Amino acid sequence: MSETLNPFAIAQAQLDEAAEVLQLDPDMHTFLRQPMREFHFTIPVRMDDGSVRTFNGFRVQYNDARGPGKGGIRFHWEETIDTVRALAAWMTWKTAVVDIPLGGAKGGVIVDPRSLTPTELERLCRGYMRNIVRYVGITQDVPAPDVYTNPQIMAWMMDEYEVLMGHHEPGVITGKPLELGGSQGRGDATARGGIYTLREAAKVLGMDLRGKTGAIQGYGNAGTFAHQLAEDLLGMKIVAVSDSRGGIINRDGLDYEATFAHKQNTGAVANFPGTEAISNEELLELDVDVLFPSALENVITEKNAPDIKAKISAELANGPTTPEADDILYDRGVYVIPDFLCNAGGVTVSYFEMVQNGYQYYWSEEMVHDRLDQKMTKAFYDVHKMAEAKNVNNRIAAYLVAVERVAQAVRLRGWV
Ligand code: GLU
């Protein structure tokens, strides 16, 4: 039988494996295998030409035993409810592994936002919030940006919420612009958190990352900042990057500023002067020290896992590696920093943003970086030590740490 690429089936299979190692009580296991609640809705949007298009939206609140739901909203033309369920499950394990007092949730809309005008996009965002306004809030569920959503989108959604509720509540959503209660350091937080875990991984592997090579698959928020920070904080050389339209390579290294400017100006990394074209598939198999899967799910499967040459895979994307590929990478000695640990910096600074909104007093960027570093470093070693103690791969180790924390909250509440 060929491997499943259904993200929710994958999330459940990962949990099943962890439950077995943990010898989790079967009733608890059954409860944790499913979302606690989910919303499916239609969003009619008036287009600029006067016609109306109906979009489908979702919000899944996977588990809120440890605190209010937390997780981004994704706008993607291939969005499915099972993808949102998986992402909401991974948010539950993500907030637990970095030990912040939040649960896991995720939202999505089936849409290609690049096909909408700014005014159409604003109406879609307000329509999305109108559908979930009664079910989100600082004590219930707090959305944030994800793939193809950004601070402006968060601002429109926050405004819609506040107008409908009749009071200010900036903590209802995170990843806001600074002017509206966003946090310093939220912009690069996902990449920065991942870079901190990579720094620690290199220490435990006895590897000096200075001058070492990296390739970044996905040149969005996480991938671009990973390029900058891998250079600035670790002294690495990024030799290849890609986006949905293809990739580029230069063995001497790609300068961050120039590559980013080219992407900003042309909308893609392709055709950057002085580079050769490379496909996304080729990029993943490059002979580099560190691979950063930073785009979408299921890019490393049983098909290409035997050909991955990187020593470390730092997963800034959610769900980039299938369970079959995980086994292959583990057997081949590739050190995987699993997604919900590696990319937890975003939600960690979102949590800091909620805290700052709560007391309306704002931290310096330096303070955000310091506290993020502490959280990520602690989480890294919790997982690393678990992997060594139980002789399992890092992803299962991360599950063992996270599931036990969530299960304990569920037990203490008396739910199971
Ligand atoms: N969308 C990001 C993630 O997958 C951030 C979520 C948040 O800040 O709530 O972790």
Residues whose N, C-alpha, C, O or C-beta is under 5 A from the ligand:
A	BS01	LIG	K70 G71 G72 V142 A144 P145 D146 N343 G346 V347 S350
